[in-house]
Amino acid sequence: MSQAAAPGAGRRAALAALPLIVFLALAGLLYLRLYAGDAAKLPSALVGHPAPSLKLATLDGSPLADADLREGKVTVVNVFGSWCQPCHFEHPVLLALAALPDVKEGRVRLIGMAQKDSPENVRRFLGADGDPFSRVALDPDGRAGIEWGVYGVPETYVVKGDGTIAYKFVGPLTHETLNTVLLPQIKKAGG
């Protein structure tokens, strides 16, 4: 009688172990994908195409439209939020970018797009830490961010003078990525 019970018990043990085996396989796959590449190199379907339409109010009450990105100057659009901790870490880098001669003298524009944020919080954030932007557009519902393909803030776009998106950087900029990645992309775009 003990020999007949053994095959059934073996099948039950295999079935009981199956969820654990599946879980370990998925966990291993996710772990490998976690270190599979640089998140800043996520592909963007918009690179090489015209920037999506913009019709946003700015902090000063003036409108910001897509025509503002087609005025012949390279524009750097930084999508941020006062609620975003990585945006606070990135902020000194944006101040350094704003202090560069091309930006300071207006040959390259730096525009902020505050995503899912209130004007009061944006003003408080920029007032406390400094305002590197020539203009700050408000995207309170995140709709413009969706159209631009924003994965999550912060993200930075380089837009050519004709309104074509030349480059997208995902994540917070550092002084190193400013110098080795973003500035060369700005120069390549014509800035």
N, C-alpha and C positions, 0 to 999 in steps of 0.2 A: 504494500500500500504506500509506503514511503517513496518508492520509485515513481509512481504515477503522479504524485503531488509535486515532484521536483520540476518537471517541464512547465507547469502552469505558474509556479512561483518565479521561475526565471523570466517568463514573459512579463509578468507583473512588475518585476524589478526593472526590466528594460523600459517598460512604458513609464514607470515612475521616474526614471533617470532622463527620459527624453526631454522634458522641459528644461532641465538643468543643462543638458548638452546644447540645446538650441540657444539658451540664454548666454552660455559661455562663447559660442560661436559668434553671436551678434555683438557681444561686448568686445571680443577680439577684433572684429571688423571695424567697429566704431573707434576703438583705440588706434588702430592703424590709420584710419581716415583723419583722425585728429591731428596727426603729424604728417599728413600727406603733402602739405604745401603751404605756401604763404597766403593767408587770407586777404592780404592787400592786393593779390594778383587775381582776385575773382574776376571772371570775364564780365564785360558789360556790353549788352547789345547796342548801347547808344554810342559807344566810341566810334567815331568816323561818320556819325549822323548828326543832323541838326538837333540842337537842344530842344527839348519839349517846350510847348507853349507855357508861358508864364504870365499870370495876371495876379500879382500879389501886392498887398499894401506893405509899406515899409514903416519902420519905427517913426520916421518923421511925417508920415501920412501921405507921402507921394506914392504913386504906383510904380511897380517894377514889372516890366513886360519883356517878352522875349526879344523885342526890337532893341532893348538896352544891351543885349549880348551881341548885337550885330553892328556895332559902331566902329569896327576896325581895330579895336584894342583887345589884347588877350585879357580874359577875365578868369579869375580864380574864384570859384563858388564853393564856399565851405558850409556844409550842412551841419548844424550843431543844435544843442539844447542846453539851457541853463541847468536843467535837471540831470544832465549827462556827466558823470564823473570823468570819463576819458576826455571829454571836451575841456574840462578844467585843466587836465594835464597837458593837453595840446595847446592851450591858449598862449603860453609864452612863445611858442614856435610861430604862431600866427602874428604875434606882436613883432617878432624878429623879421618875418616876411614883410610886414607893413613898413618896417624901417628901412628896407632896401631901396636904393635910389629909383629903380624902375617903378616900384609901387608908390613910393613917396611922391614922385614927380608925375604920377598919373599915366605912365606909359603902359602899365599893367594895373588892372583894377582887382581889388579884393572885396568880394561881396559875401555877406553872410546870409544864410537862410535858416532862420530859427524854426525848428520843427516841433510841432505840438507843444507850444510854449505860449505864455501870456506876455504881452508887451511889458508889463511891470517887472516880471522876473527877468526878461532879457535886458531891460535897462539897468536893473540892479546888478546883474552879472557883469555887464560891460562897464558899468560905472565903477564897480569895485576892482576889476582886474584890468581895465583899459579896453578901448575899442579900436581894434585893428582895421575894421571894415569901412569902406567908403559909403556903403549902404547896407542896411539889414532888412531883408524881406521877412515877412511873417507868414508861416505856413501852419496856422493853428490846428487844422484837421489832418495834416500830413498828406493831403491829396497831391500837392506838387512833388513831394518826396517820392510818392508812389510812381508818378509819371516819369520822374528822373531815375527810377530804379534804385532808390536808396535801400540798402539792406539794413542799415542801422547807423546811428550817428556815433562818432563823426565820420563824414565822408567828404572828400575834396575833389572837385572837378576842375580841369583846365579846359577852357572854352576858347577856341580861336576867334579872331576878330570878325569872322563871317558867321559866327553862331554855331559852328560845328564843335561837338565835344571831342577833344583831342586825347584826354586821359582822365582816368578815374582812380583815386586812391581811397581804399577802404581802411578805416581805423584811424587812430590818432597819429598825427604827424609828430615826429621827433626832430631834433636838430639835425640828426644824421640823415633821416629820410628827406628832410627839406633840402639839404645840400646835395645828396646823391641821387634823389629820385625826382622830387617836385620841381626844383629849379631847372634841371635839364629838360624836363617836359615843357615847362613854360617857355624856355628858349626855343625848343623845337617847334612849339606852336606859333612862334613869331614874336615872342616877348623879350 
